[in-house]
Amino acid sequence: MVALPASAAEHARPQGPKVKISAVQYDSPGRDDHSRRALNAEWVELTNTTRNAVNLDGWSLKDESGHTYTFDHYRLTGRATVRIHTGEGRDTRTDLYQDRRAYVWNNDHDTATLRNDRRRFIDDESWGRHRGGRH
């Protein structure tokens, strides 16, 4: 075991999340007509900021109303981004689908919260009256 000098330990930077919410399209462009196209234009993007793959199996993405998407057998490769669409579709490496027939993310305000498989907070993104996130 190696002890760091007090000054080095005091200035250590906390490690940021390896996976972060990098973008949210909460208001799908065009009319909110509940079509497959409109539902899939509502999405949340996650980005792996490291070089190593991260196993997201059991991780969850949740809104303020409790709508939850749980990742099942998915690995996000290093320096990669995945988009989680609200509607129905065929999952790929870069696009996952919640297979819902109704919108999840509120246009006026909401918070997308990402938790790992142990339910520990990883990241969040808020808009509207809750803008600023980090709950």
C-alpha positions as CSV (number, residue, x, y, z in Angstrom):
1,M,0.0,0.0,0.0
2,V,1.3,3.4,-0.9
3,A,0.3,6.6,0.9
4,L,0.0,9.8,-1.0
5,P,1.2,13.0,0.6
6,A,-1.6,15.0,2.1
7,S,-1.4,17.7,-0.6
8,A,-1.8,15.1,-3.4
9,A,-4.7,13.4,-1.7
10,E,-6.5,16.8,-1.1
11,H,-6.2,17.8,-4.8
12,A,-7.4,14.5,-6.3
13,R,-10.2,15.1,-8.7
14,P,-13.4,13.1,-8.3
15,Q,-13.9,10.8,-11.3
16,G,-16.9,11.8,-13.4
17,P,-19.4,9.3,-14.7
18,K,-18.1,6.9,-17.3
19,V,-21.5,6.9,-18.9
20,K,-23.4,10.2,-19.1
21,I,-26.6,11.5,-20.6
22,S,-25.2,13.4,-23.5
23,A,-28.4,14.7,-25.2
24,V,-32.2,14.6,-24.9
25,Q,-34.8,15.1,-27.6
26,Y,-37.9,15.4,-25.4
27,D,-40.1,17.3,-27.8
28,S,-40.2,15.3,-31.1
29,P,-40.3,17.6,-34.1
30,G,-43.6,18.1,-35.8
31,R,-47.0,17.2,-34.5
32,D,-47.4,15.0,-31.4
33,D,-49.6,12.4,-33.2
34,H,-48.4,9.3,-31.4
35,S,-47.2,7.8,-34.7
36,R,-44.2,5.4,-34.7
37,R,-42.1,8.1,-36.3
38,A,-43.0,10.8,-33.8
39,L,-42.5,8.4,-30.8
40,N,-39.1,7.4,-32.1
41,A,-38.1,11.1,-32.6
42,E,-38.3,11.4,-28.8
43,W,-35.0,10.0,-27.3
44,V,-32.2,10.1,-24.8
45,E,-28.6,9.6,-25.7
46,L,-26.0,8.0,-23.5
47,T,-22.3,8.4,-24.2
48,N,-19.5,6.2,-22.8
49,T,-16.6,8.7,-22.1
50,T,-14.0,6.0,-21.5
51,R,-12.1,3.7,-23.9
52,N,-13.5,0.6,-22.3
53,A,-16.9,-1.0,-22.8
54,V,-19.4,-0.6,-20.0
55,N,-22.0,-3.4,-19.4
56,L,-25.3,-1.6,-19.0
57,D,-27.3,-4.8,-18.2
58,G,-29.7,-3.9,-15.4
59,W,-29.1,-0.2,-15.6
60,S,-32.3,2.0,-15.8
61,L,-33.4,5.3,-17.4
62,K,-36.4,6.8,-15.6
63,D,-38.5,10.0,-15.9
64,E,-40.2,12.0,-13.1
65,S,-43.5,10.0,-13.5
66,G,-41.8,6.7,-13.0
67,H,-41.7,5.4,-16.6
68,T,-38.6,3.2,-16.5
69,Y,-36.5,1.6,-19.3
70,T,-34.2,-1.2,-18.1
71,F,-31.3,-2.2,-20.2
72,D,-31.1,-5.9,-21.0
73,H,-27.9,-7.5,-22.2
74,Y,-26.4,-4.4,-23.7
75,R,-22.7,-3.3,-23.7
76,L,-21.8,0.3,-24.7
77,T,-18.5,0.2,-26.4
78,G,-15.7,2.7,-25.5
79,R,-16.2,6.3,-26.7
80,A,-19.6,5.3,-28.2
81,T,-23.1,6.7,-28.0
82,V,-26.4,4.9,-27.9
83,R,-29.8,6.6,-28.5
84,I,-32.8,5.2,-26.5
85,H,-36.0,5.9,-28.5
86,T,-39.4,6.0,-26.9
87,G,-41.3,4.0,-29.6
88,E,-41.0,0.6,-31.2
89,G,-38.2,-0.6,-33.4
90,R,-35.4,-3.1,-33.8
91,D,-32.5,-2.7,-31.4
92,T,-29.0,-2.1,-32.8
93,R,-25.6,-1.2,-31.3
94,T,-26.5,2.5,-31.7
95,D,-30.3,2.6,-31.3
96,L,-32.4,1.0,-28.6
97,Y,-36.2,1.1,-28.4
98,Q,-38.5,1.2,-25.3
99,D,-41.3,-0.2,-27.4
100,R,-43.9,2.2,-25.9
101,R,-47.0,3.5,-27.7
102,A,-47.1,6.8,-25.7
103,Y,-44.7,9.6,-25.1
104,V,-42.5,9.4,-22.0
105,W,-40.6,12.7,-21.7
106,N,-42.7,15.8,-20.9
107,N,-42.1,18.8,-23.2
108,D,-42.6,21.5,-20.6
109,H,-40.4,19.9,-17.8
110,D,-39.0,16.6,-16.8
111,T,-35.8,14.8,-15.6
112,A,-34.1,11.8,-17.2
113,T,-32.3,9.9,-14.5
114,L,-29.7,7.1,-15.2
115,R,-29.0,4.5,-12.5
116,N,-26.7,1.5,-12.6
117,D,-27.6,-2.1,-11.9
118,R,-27.2,-1.4,-8.1
119,R,-29.6,1.6,-8.4
120,R,-26.8,4.0,-7.7
121,F,-27.2,7.5,-9.3
122,I,-25.0,7.9,-12.4
123,D,-26.3,11.0,-14.2
124,D,-29.4,13.1,-14.9
125,E,-30.6,15.8,-17.2
126,S,-33.5,18.2,-16.5
127,W,-35.4,20.8,-18.6
128,G,-38.1,23.3,-18.0
129,R,-38.7,24.3,-14.4
130,H,-36.1,21.7,-13.2
131,R,-33.4,22.8,-15.6
132,G,-29.9,22.1,-14.3
133,G,-30.3,18.5,-13.3
134,R,-27.9,16.8,-10.9
135,H,-30.6,15.6,-8.4
